[in-house]
Amino acid sequence: MANDNLLSHVFKFQAFRLCQLRSQNMHNLSYEERIELWNLENEQFEELIIQPALSYYDRYFQRAPARTDGGLGWRNIWHQLQQDDAACLQLLRMSFAAFTTLCATLHTNYGLQPTLNISIEESVAMFLRICGHNEVQRDVGLRFGRNQETVKRKFGEVLTATELLACDYIRTPTTQELHRILERLQVDRRYWPYFNGFVGAMDGTHVCVKVKPELQGVYWNRHDNASLNILAICDLNMLFTYIWNGAPGSCHDTAVLAMAQRSDSEFPLPPSEKYYVVDSGYPNKQGFLAPYRSSRNSVVRYHMSSFHSGPPPRNKMEMFNRCHASLRSIIERTFGVWKKKWRILTDFPRYSIHVQKRVVMATMGLHNFIKISNFSDADLQK
């Protein structure tokens, strides 16, 4: 306390002396007084300009000191992943075989490169940890024995490579493929031949996102949070075949479909005799088969829960709706396993709209990668 009071008196005296010297004409000052004025002005400049600038640099631009454990955390994790496949599924949200194949694919086909101190496997593992568990980058750095800046940089590199993978693994069907009759549909007597024009199930889902306060009204949805409304189509194998990524959460599903058809020249519109099954939120029109709706005079059940907990279908409209809901549930199950595996999509949002859109694309690509590669995965078997 005594030192603080002494410094305060010194600063006050220096300020007083500076004002006193400046008030006099420079030509009236002696040589010693001019040197004193110059020194006081230099001290004031350092105190008001130089020190705050250095403090700002140290706080926001100075890199953290290098870690000295040499990635010891990752070496321990790598040993555990090799020994226990269940641990790999829990930590990275995929089996060890799927993980190693993914690393090789990202390196060979999509340009992901190792560095002197960090392997491709470690980079991908940090990315999967963030996406699978929505961990903050600081915690991932502590787990892997890396700086937060390193985790952030590697997250961006793997995200870019995984987006490129998603472009190849989310395949929009061609017109010729849409004309084909699905073999899996033909052998399922619940739906064949009643839905012989089925080429996929379509629906929208919401993904949480962090937005600026002035944009919250646009992205605020009916669940009282900010989100993106993602339109997606999947097939009977629970593979995503098309996504429209990025409509604000306040948009109705019908509006999102209209945006996709208007803005995307590659939207896979079904041939005249084919259709996507959709819920009652979409119009019943060419290429889109919706269920029967209730009217003012009669109630027509649609959701599967209504039939599980109530009596069997009472008429042909409810019979159709039950089969329709059963077939359309493939898109709901696909959304369910996708979001359950990648918790970054549903937990507290940590990234901007731009990054979250990229994460949506990347995780859908990873979903298809695991399914197409036929790796054993309990999450995707539900």
C-alpha positions as a Markdown table, in Angstrom:
| # | Residue | x | y | z |
|---|---|---|---|---|
| 1 | Met | 0.0 | 0.0 | 0.0 |
| 2 | Ala | 2.9 | 2.4 | 0.9 |
| 3 | Asn | 4.5 | 1.7 | -2.5 |
| 4 | Asp | 1.3 | 2.4 | -4.4 |
| 5 | Asn | 0.9 | 5.7 | -2.6 |
| 6 | Leu | 4.5 | 6.6 | -3.4 |
| 7 | Leu | 4.0 | 5.8 | -7.1 |
| 8 | Ser | 0.8 | 7.8 | -7.2 |
| 9 | His | 2.6 | 10.9 | -5.8 |
| 10 | Val | 5.4 | 10.4 | -8.4 |
| 11 | Phe | 2.9 | 10.3 | -11.3 |
| 12 | Lys | 1.1 | 13.3 | -10.0 |
| 13 | Phe | 4.3 | 15.3 | -9.7 |
| 14 | Gln | 5.5 | 14.2 | -13.2 |
| 15 | Ala | 2.1 | 15.3 | -14.7 |
| 16 | Phe | 2.3 | 18.6 | -12.8 |
| 17 | Arg | 5.9 | 19.2 | -13.9 |
| 18 | Leu | 5.0 | 18.4 | -17.5 |
| 19 | Cys | 2.2 | 20.9 | -17.6 |
| 20 | Gln | 4.4 | 23.5 | -16.0 |
| 21 | Leu | 7.2 | 23.1 | -18.6 |
| 22 | Arg | 4.7 | 23.0 | -21.5 |
| 23 | Ser | 3.1 | 26.3 | -20.3 |
| 24 | Gln | 6.3 | 28.1 | -20.9 |
| 25 | Asn | 7.7 | 29.2 | -24.3 |
| 26 | Met | 10.2 | 26.7 | -25.6 |
| 27 | His | 12.7 | 29.4 | -26.2 |
| 28 | Asn | 12.6 | 30.5 | -22.6 |
| 29 | Leu | 13.6 | 27.0 | -21.3 |
| 30 | Ser | 17.1 | 26.2 | -20.4 |
| 31 | Tyr | 19.0 | 23.3 | -21.8 |
| 32 | Glu | 18.4 | 21.2 | -18.7 |
| 33 | Glu | 14.6 | 22.0 | -18.7 |
| 34 | Arg | 14.3 | 21.0 | -22.4 |
| 35 | Ile | 16.0 | 17.6 | -21.6 |
| 36 | Glu | 13.6 | 17.2 | -18.7 |
| 37 | Leu | 10.6 | 18.0 | -20.9 |
| 38 | Trp | 11.7 | 15.5 | -23.5 |
| 39 | Asn | 12.2 | 12.7 | -20.9 |
| 40 | Leu | 8.8 | 13.4 | -19.3 |
| 41 | Glu | 7.0 | 13.3 | -22.7 |
| 42 | Asn | 8.7 | 10.1 | -23.6 |
| 43 | Glu | 7.6 | 8.5 | -20.3 |
| 44 | Gln | 4.1 | 9.8 | -20.9 |
| 45 | Phe | 4.0 | 8.3 | -24.4 |
| 46 | Glu | 5.3 | 5.0 | -23.2 |
| 47 | Glu | 2.7 | 4.9 | -20.4 |
| 48 | Leu | -0.3 | 5.9 | -22.6 |
| 49 | Ile | 0.5 | 4.3 | -25.9 |
| 50 | Ile | 3.4 | 1.7 | -25.8 |
| 51 | Gln | 2.4 | -0.2 | -22.6 |
| 52 | Pro | -1.3 | -0.6 | -23.5 |
| 53 | Ala | -0.3 | -1.8 | -27.0 |
| 54 | Leu | 2.2 | -4.4 | -25.6 |
| 55 | Ser | -0.4 | -5.6 | -23.1 |
| 56 | Tyr | -3.0 | -6.0 | -25.9 |
| 57 | Tyr | -0.5 | -8.0 | -28.0 |
| 58 | Asp | 0.5 | -10.2 | -25.1 |
| 59 | Arg | -3.2 | -10.9 | -24.3 |
| 60 | Tyr | -4.5 | -11.6 | -27.8 |
| 61 | Phe | -1.6 | -12.3 | -30.2 |
| 62 | Gln | 1.2 | -13.9 | -28.1 |
| 63 | Arg | 1.2 | -17.7 | -28.6 |
| 64 | Ala | 1.1 | -19.9 | -25.6 |
| 65 | Pro | 4.4 | -21.5 | -24.6 |
| 66 | Ala | 5.1 | -24.8 | -26.3 |
| 67 | Arg | 4.0 | -27.9 | -24.6 |
| 68 | Thr | 6.9 | -30.1 | -23.3 |
| 69 | Asp | 5.2 | -33.4 | -23.1 |
| 70 | Gly | 5.5 | -34.1 | -26.8 |
| 71 | Gly | 2.0 | -35.3 | -27.4 |
| 72 | Leu | 2.1 | -37.8 | -24.5 |
| 73 | Gly | -1.7 | -37.5 | -24.1 |
| 74 | Trp | -2.2 | -38.6 | -27.7 |
| 75 | Arg | 0.2 | -41.5 | -27.3 |
| 76 | Asn | -1.8 | -42.8 | -24.3 |
| 77 | Ile | -5.1 | -42.3 | -26.3 |
| 78 | Trp | -3.7 | -44.1 | -29.3 |
| 79 | His | -2.6 | -47.1 | -27.2 |
| 80 | Gln | -6.1 | -47.3 | -25.7 |
| 81 | Leu | -7.8 | -47.1 | -29.1 |
| 82 | Gln | -5.7 | -50.0 | -30.4 |
| 83 | Gln | -6.5 | -52.1 | -27.4 |
| 84 | Asp | -10.2 | -51.5 | -27.0 |
| 85 | Asp | -12.6 | -51.0 | -29.9 |
| 86 | Ala | -15.4 | -50.1 | -27.5 |
| 87 | Ala | -13.3 | -47.3 | -26.2 |
| 88 | Cys | -12.6 | -46.1 | -29.7 |
| 89 | Leu | -16.4 | -46.0 | -30.4 |
| 90 | Gln | -16.9 | -44.1 | -27.2 |
| 91 | Leu | -14.1 | -41.6 | -27.6 |
| 92 | Leu | -14.2 | -41.0 | -31.4 |
| 93 | Arg | -17.8 | -42.2 | -32.3 |
| 94 | Met | -16.6 | -44.8 | -34.7 |
| 95 | Ser | -14.8 | -48.2 | -34.7 |
| 96 | Phe | -11.0 | -48.4 | -34.9 |
| 97 | Ala | -11.2 | -49.9 | -38.4 |
| 98 | Ala | -13.5 | -47.1 | -39.5 |
| 99 | Phe | -11.1 | -44.5 | -37.9 |
| 100 | Thr | -7.9 | -45.8 | -39.6 |
| 101 | Thr | -9.7 | -46.1 | -43.0 |
| 102 | Leu | -11.0 | -42.6 | -42.6 |
| 103 | Cys | -7.5 | -41.3 | -41.9 |
| 104 | Ala | -6.1 | -43.0 | -44.9 |
| 105 | Thr | -8.9 | -41.8 | -47.1 |
| 106 | Leu | -8.6 | -38.2 | -46.0 |
| 107 | His | -4.8 | -38.4 | -46.6 |
| 108 | Thr | -4.9 | -40.1 | -50.0 |
| 109 | Asn | -7.9 | -38.6 | -51.6 |
| 110 | Tyr | -8.6 | -35.2 | -49.9 |
| 111 | Gly | -5.2 | -33.7 | -49.2 |
| 112 | Leu | -4.9 | -34.0 | -45.4 |
| 113 | Gln | -1.2 | -33.9 | -44.5 |
| 114 | Pro | 0.7 | -34.7 | -41.3 |
| 115 | Thr | 3.2 | -32.3 | -39.7 |
| 116 | Leu | 6.5 | -32.8 | -38.0 |
| 117 | Asn | 4.9 | -33.2 | -34.6 |
| 118 | Ile | 1.3 | -34.2 | -35.3 |
| 119 | Ser | 0.2 | -37.3 | -37.2 |
| 120 | Ile | -3.0 | -37.5 | -39.4 |
| 121 | Glu | -4.5 | -39.9 | -36.8 |
| 122 | Glu | -4.1 | -37.3 | -34.0 |
| 123 | Ser | -5.5 | -34.5 | -36.1 |
| 124 | Val | -8.6 | -36.5 | -37.1 |
| 125 | Ala | -9.0 | -37.8 | -33.5 |
| 126 | Met | -9.2 | -34.2 | -32.2 |
| 127 | Phe | -11.7 | -33.3 | -34.9 |
| 128 | Leu | -13.9 | -36.3 | -34.1 |
| 129 | Arg | -13.7 | -35.6 | -30.4 |
| 130 | Ile | -15.0 | -32.1 | -30.9 |
| 131 | Cys | -17.8 | -33.2 | -33.3 |
| 132 | Gly | -18.8 | -36.3 | -31.4 |
| 133 | His | -18.9 | -34.8 | -27.9 |
| 134 | Asn | -19.0 | -31.0 | -28.5 |
| 135 | Glu | -16.0 | -30.6 | -26.3 |
| 136 | Val | -14.4 | -27.1 | -26.2 |
| 137 | Gln | -11.0 | -26.9 | -27.9 |
| 138 | Arg | -9.3 | -26.0 | -24.7 |
| 139 | Asp | -10.4 | -29.3 | -23.1 |
| 140 | Val | -9.4 | -31.3 | -26.2 |
| 141 | Gly | -5.9 | -29.6 | -26.0 |
| 142 | Leu | -5.6 | -30.7 | -22.4 |
| 143 | Arg | -6.7 | -34.3 | -23.2 |
| 144 | Phe | -4.2 | -34.6 | -26.1 |
| 145 | Gly | -1.4 | -32.6 | -24.6 |
| 146 | Arg | -1.6 | -29.8 | -27.2 |
| 147 | Asn | -2.1 | -26.0 | -27.2 |
| 148 | Gln | -5.5 | -24.6 | -28.0 |
| 149 | Glu | -4.2 | -22.8 | -31.0 |
| 150 | Thr | -2.9 | -26.2 | -32.4 |
| 151 | Val | -6.3 | -27.8 | -31.8 |
| 152 | Lys | -8.1 | -24.9 | -33.6 |
| 153 | Arg | -5.8 | -25.1 | -36.6 |
| 154 | Lys | -6.1 | -28.9 | -36.9 |
| 155 | Phe | -9.9 | -28.7 | -36.5 |
| 156 | Gly | -10.0 | -26.4 | -39.5 |
| 157 | Glu | -7.7 | -28.6 | -41.6 |
| 158 | Val | -9.7 | -31.8 | -41.0 |
| 159 | Leu | -13.0 | -30.0 | -41.5 |
| 160 | Thr | -12.0 | -28.9 | -44.9 |
| 161 | Ala | -10.8 | -32.4 | -45.9 |
| 162 | Thr | -14.0 | -34.0 | -44.5 |
| 163 | Glu | -16.2 | -31.5 | -46.5 |
| 164 | Leu | -14.5 | -32.8 | -49.7 |
| 165 | Leu | -15.2 | -36.3 | -48.6 |
| 166 | Ala | -18.9 | -35.5 | -48.0 |
| 167 | Cys | -19.2 | -34.2 | -51.6 |
| 168 | Asp | -18.3 | -37.6 | -52.8 |
| 169 | Tyr | -20.2 | -39.7 | -50.3 |
| 170 | Ile | -23.5 | -37.8 | -50.4 |
| 171 | Arg | -24.4 | -38.7 | -53.9 |
| 172 | Thr | -27.5 | -37.1 | -55.5 |
| 173 | Pro | -29.2 | -39.8 | -57.6 |
| 174 | Thr | -29.2 | -39.3 | -61.4 |
| 175 | Thr | -32.4 | -39.3 | -63.4 |
| 176 | Gln | -31.6 | -42.8 | -64.6 |
| 177 | Glu | -31.2 | -44.0 | -61.0 |
| 178 | Leu | -34.5 | -42.4 | -60.0 |
| 179 | His | -36.2 | -44.4 | -62.6 |
| 180 | Arg | -35.0 | -47.7 | -61.2 |
| 181 | Ile | -37.2 | -49.8 | -58.9 |
| 182 | Leu | -35.5 | -50.3 | -55.6 |
| 183 | Glu | -34.8 | -54.0 | -54.9 |
| 184 | Arg | -35.1 | -53.6 | -51.2 |
| 185 | Leu | -38.5 | -52.0 | -51.7 |
| 186 | Gln | -39.7 | -54.9 | -53.8 |
| 187 | Val | -39.0 | -57.5 | -51.2 |
| 188 | Asp | -40.8 | -55.7 | -48.4 |
| 189 | Arg | -44.4 | -56.7 | -48.5 |
| 190 | Arg | -45.4 | -53.9 | -46.1 |
| 191 | Tyr | -44.8 | -51.4 | -48.9 |
| 192 | Trp | -44.8 | -53.3 | -52.2 |
| 193 | Pro | -46.6 | -52.7 | -54.6 |
| 194 | Tyr | -48.5 | -50.0 | -52.8 |
| 195 | Phe | -45.5 | -47.5 | -52.8 |
| 196 | Asn | -43.8 | -48.7 | -56.0 |
| 197 | Gly | -43.0 | -45.1 | -56.9 |
| 198 | Phe | -41.0 | -44.4 | -53.8 |
| 199 | Val | -37.4 | -43.1 | -54.4 |
| 200 | Gly | -36.7 | -41.6 | -50.9 |
| 201 | Ala | -38.0 | -39.9 | -47.8 |
| 202 | Met | -37.6 | -36.2 | -47.3 |
| 203 | Asp | -37.9 | -34.0 | -44.2 |
| 204 | Gly | -36.4 | -31.1 | -42.4 |
| 205 | Thr | -34.5 | -31.0 | -39.1 |
| 206 | His | -33.1 | -28.2 | -36.9 |
| 207 | Val | -29.5 | -27.9 | -35.9 |
| 208 | Cys | -28.5 | -25.4 | -33.2 |
| 209 | Val | -26.4 | -22.4 | -34.2 |
| 210 | Lys | -24.8 | -19.4 | -32.6 |
| 211 | Val | -25.8 | -16.1 | -34.1 |
| 212 | Lys | -25.4 | -12.4 | -33.5 |
| 213 | Pro | -28.1 | -10.8 | -31.4 |
| 214 | Glu | -29.4 | -8.8 | -34.3 |
| 215 | Leu | -29.9 | -12.0 | -36.3 |
| 216 | Gln | -31.6 | -14.1 | -33.6 |
| 217 | Gly | -35.1 | -13.1 | -34.8 |
| 218 | Val | -34.4 | -14.6 | -38.3 |
| 219 | Tyr | -32.9 | -17.9 | -36.9 |
| 220 | Trp | -35.3 | -18.3 | -33.9 |
| 221 | Asn | -37.5 | -21.4 | -34.3 |
| 222 | Arg | -40.7 | -22.7 | -32.6 |
| 223 | His | -38.6 | -24.6 | -30.1 |
| 224 | Asp | -37.3 | -21.2 | -28.7 |
| 225 | Asn | -33.7 | -21.4 | -29.8 |
| 226 | Ala | -31.6 | -20.3 | -32.8 |
| 227 | Ser | -31.1 | -23.0 | -35.5 |
| 228 | Leu | -30.6 | -23.9 | -39.1 |
| 229 | Asn | -33.4 | -25.7 | -40.9 |
| 230 | Ile | -31.8 | -28.5 | -42.8 |
| 231 | Leu | -33.7 | -30.2 | -45.7 |
| 232 | Ala | -32.5 | -33.7 | -46.4 |
| 233 | Ile | -33.5 | -36.7 | -48.5 |
| 234 | Cys | -32.4 | -40.3 | -47.6 |
| 235 | Asp | -32.9 | -43.7 | -49.1 |
| 236 | Leu | -34.0 | -47.1 | -47.6 |
| 237 | Asn | -30.3 | -47.7 | -46.5 |
| 238 | Met | -30.4 | -44.7 | -44.3 |
| 239 | Leu | -27.9 | -42.9 | -46.6 |
| 240 | Phe | -28.3 | -39.1 | -47.1 |
| 241 | Thr | -28.7 | -38.5 | -50.9 |
| 242 | Tyr | -29.3 | -34.8 | -50.8 |
| 243 | Ile | -29.2 | -31.9 | -48.4 |
| 244 | Trp | -30.1 | -28.2 | -48.6 |
| 245 | Asn | -28.0 | -26.7 | -45.9 |
| 246 | Gly | -28.5 | -23.3 | -44.3 |
| 247 | Ala | -32.1 | -22.0 | -44.2 |
| 248 | Pro | -32.8 | -20.0 | -41.1 |
| 249 | Gly | -34.7 | -21.8 | -38.3 |
| 250 | Ser | -37.7 | -19.5 | -38.6 |
| 251 | Cys | -38.4 | -20.9 | -42.1 |
| 252 | His | -41.2 | -23.4 | -42.6 |
| 253 | Asp | -40.3 | -26.7 | -44.2 |
| 254 | Thr | -42.4 | -25.8 | -47.3 |
| 255 | Ala | -40.4 | -22.6 | -47.7 |
| 256 | Val | -37.1 | -24.4 | -47.4 |
| 257 | Leu | -38.2 | -26.9 | -50.1 |
| 258 | Ala | -39.2 | -23.9 | -52.3 |
| 259 | Met | -35.7 | -22.3 | -51.7 |
| 260 | Ala | -34.0 | -25.6 | -52.6 |
| 261 | Gln | -35.9 | -26.1 | -55.8 |
| 262 | Arg | -35.5 | -22.5 | -56.9 |
| 263 | Ser | -31.9 | -22.0 | -56.0 |
| 264 | Asp | -30.3 | -25.5 | -56.7 |
| 265 | Ser | -30.3 | -26.5 | -60.4 |
| 266 | Glu | -29.2 | -30.0 | -59.3 |
| 267 | Phe | -32.2 | -30.6 | -57.0 |
| 268 | Pro | -33.2 | -34.3 | -57.7 |
| 269 | Leu | -36.8 | -33.8 | -58.8 |
| 270 | Pro | -38.4 | -37.2 | -59.2 |
| 271 | Pro | -39.7 | -38.4 | -62.6 |
| 272 | Ser | -43.4 | -38.1 | -63.2 |
| 273 | Glu | -44.2 | -41.6 | -61.9 |
| 274 | Lys | -41.9 | -41.3 | -58.9 |
| 275 | Tyr | -42.1 | -39.5 | -55.6 |
| 276 | Tyr | -40.6 | -38.7 | -52.2 |
| 277 | Val | -42.7 | -39.5 | -49.1 |
| 278 | Val | -43.1 | -36.4 | -47.0 |
| 279 | Asp | -45.0 | -35.5 | -43.8 |
| 280 | Ser | -48.1 | -33.3 | -43.6 |
| 281 | Gly | -46.0 | -30.2 | -43.4 |
| 282 | Tyr | -45.3 | -30.4 | -47.2 |
| 283 | Pro | -47.9 | -30.0 | -50.0 |
| 284 | Asn | -49.2 | -33.1 | -51.7 |
| 285 | Lys | -48.1 | -32.5 | -55.3 |
| 286 | Gln | -46.3 | -34.0 | -58.2 |
| 287 | Gly | -43.1 | -35.8 | -56.9 |
| 288 | Phe | -44.1 | -35.5 | -53.3 |
| 289 | Leu | -46.5 | -37.9 | -51.5 |
| 290 | Ala | -48.0 | -36.6 | -48.3 |
| 291 | Pro | -50.5 | -38.4 | -46.0 |
| 292 | Tyr | -54.2 | -37.8 | -45.6 |
| 293 | Arg | -55.0 | -34.9 | -43.3 |
| 294 | Ser | -57.7 | -34.5 | -40.7 |
| 295 | Ser | -60.6 | -32.2 | -41.8 |
| 296 | Arg | -63.1 | -30.2 | -39.8 |
| 297 | Asn | -65.5 | -33.1 | -39.8 |
| 298 | Ser | -63.3 | -36.0 | -39.3 |
| 299 | Val | -60.0 | -36.9 | -37.6 |
| 300 | Val | -57.5 | -39.0 | -39.6 |
| 301 | Arg | -54.6 | -40.4 | -37.6 |
| 302 | Tyr | -51.2 | -40.4 | -39.1 |
| 303 | His | -48.3 | -40.8 | -36.6 |
| 304 | Met | -47.2 | -44.3 | -35.7 |
| 305 | Ser | -47.7 | -43.5 | -32.0 |
| 306 | Ser | -51.4 | -43.0 | -32.6 |
| 307 | Phe | -51.7 | -46.6 | -33.9 |
| 308 | His | -49.4 | -48.2 | -31.3 |
| 309 | Ser | -51.4 | -46.8 | -28.4 |
| 310 | Gly | -54.8 | -46.8 | -30.0 |
| 311 | Pro | -57.1 | -49.0 | -32.1 |
| 312 | Pro | -56.1 | -50.3 | -35.6 |
| 313 | Pro | -56.8 | -48.3 | -38.7 |
| 314 | Arg | -60.5 | -47.5 | -38.9 |
| 315 | Asn | -60.7 | -46.8 | -42.7 |
| 316 | Lys | -58.7 | -46.8 | -45.9 |
| 317 | Met | -57.2 | -43.3 | -45.2 |
| 318 | Glu | -55.8 | -44.4 | -41.9 |
| 319 | Met | -54.6 | -47.7 | -43.4 |
| 320 | Phe | -52.7 | -45.7 | -46.0 |
| 321 | Asn | -51.4 | -43.2 | -43.4 |
| 322 | Arg | -50.0 | -46.0 | -41.2 |
| 323 | Cys | -48.0 | -47.6 | -44.1 |
| 324 | His | -46.9 | -44.1 | -45.2 |
| 325 | Ala | -45.7 | -43.1 | -41.7 |
| 326 | Ser | -43.9 | -46.5 | -41.4 |
| 327 | Leu | -42.1 | -45.9 | -44.7 |
| 328 | Arg | -41.3 | -42.2 | -44.0 |
| 329 | Ser | -39.9 | -43.1 | -40.6 |
| 330 | Ile | -36.6 | -44.0 | -42.3 |
| 331 | Ile | -35.7 | -40.3 | -42.5 |
| 332 | Glu | -36.5 | -39.7 | -38.9 |
| 333 | Arg | -34.4 | -42.6 | -37.8 |
| 334 | Thr | -31.6 | -41.4 | -40.0 |
| 335 | Phe | -31.7 | -37.9 | -38.5 |
| 336 | Gly | -31.9 | -39.6 | -35.0 |
| 337 | Val | -28.7 | -41.7 | -35.3 |
| 338 | Trp | -26.8 | -38.8 | -37.1 |
| 339 | Lys | -27.6 | -36.3 | -34.3 |
| 340 | Lys | -27.0 | -38.9 | -31.5 |
| 341 | Lys | -23.5 | -39.7 | -32.9 |
| 342 | Trp | -22.4 | -36.1 | -33.5 |
| 343 | Arg | -23.5 | -34.1 | -30.4 |
| 344 | Ile | -22.0 | -30.9 | -31.8 |
| 345 | Leu | -25.3 | -30.7 | -33.8 |
| 346 | Thr | -27.6 | -30.7 | -30.7 |
| 347 | Asp | -25.7 | -29.4 | -27.7 |
| 348 | Phe | -24.8 | -25.8 | -26.9 |
| 349 | Pro | -23.6 | -24.2 | -30.1 |
| 350 | Arg | -20.0 | -23.0 | -30.0 |
| 351 | Tyr | -19.4 | -22.0 | -33.6 |
| 352 | Ser | -20.6 | -19.4 | -36.1 |
| 353 | Ile | -23.2 | -20.0 | -38.7 |
| 354 | His | -20.5 | -20.5 | -41.4 |
| 355 | Val | -18.6 | -23.1 | -39.4 |
| 356 | Gln | -21.8 | -24.9 | -38.3 |
| 357 | Lys | -23.0 | -25.2 | -41.9 |
| 358 | Arg | -19.6 | -26.8 | -42.7 |
| 359 | Val | -19.9 | -29.2 | -39.7 |
| 360 | Val | -23.4 | -30.3 | -40.9 |
| 361 | Met | -22.0 | -31.2 | -44.3 |
| 362 | Ala | -19.0 | -32.9 | -42.8 |
| 363 | Thr | -20.9 | -35.0 | -40.3 |
| 364 | Met | -23.4 | -36.1 | -42.9 |
| 365 | Gly | -20.5 | -37.2 | -45.0 |
| 366 | Leu | -19.0 | -39.2 | -42.1 |
| 367 | His | -22.4 | -40.8 | -41.5 |
| 368 | Asn | -22.5 | -42.0 | -45.2 |
| 369 | Phe | -18.8 | -43.0 | -45.1 |
| 370 | Ile | -19.4 | -45.4 | -42.2 |
| 371 | Lys | -22.6 | -46.8 | -43.7 |
| 372 | Ile | -21.1 | -47.3 | -47.2 |
| 373 | Ser | -17.9 | -48.8 | -45.9 |
| 374 | Asn | -19.9 | -51.5 | -44.0 |
| 375 | Phe | -18.1 | -51.0 | -40.7 |
| 376 | Ser | -19.7 | -52.4 | -37.6 |
| 377 | Asp | -21.4 | -49.6 | -35.7 |
| 378 | Ala | -24.0 | -50.1 | -33.1 |
| 379 | Asp | -25.3 | -46.5 | -33.4 |
| 380 | Leu | -26.1 | -46.9 | -37.1 |
| 381 | Gln | -28.0 | -50.2 | -36.6 |
| 382 | Lys | -30.9 | -48.6 | -34.9 |
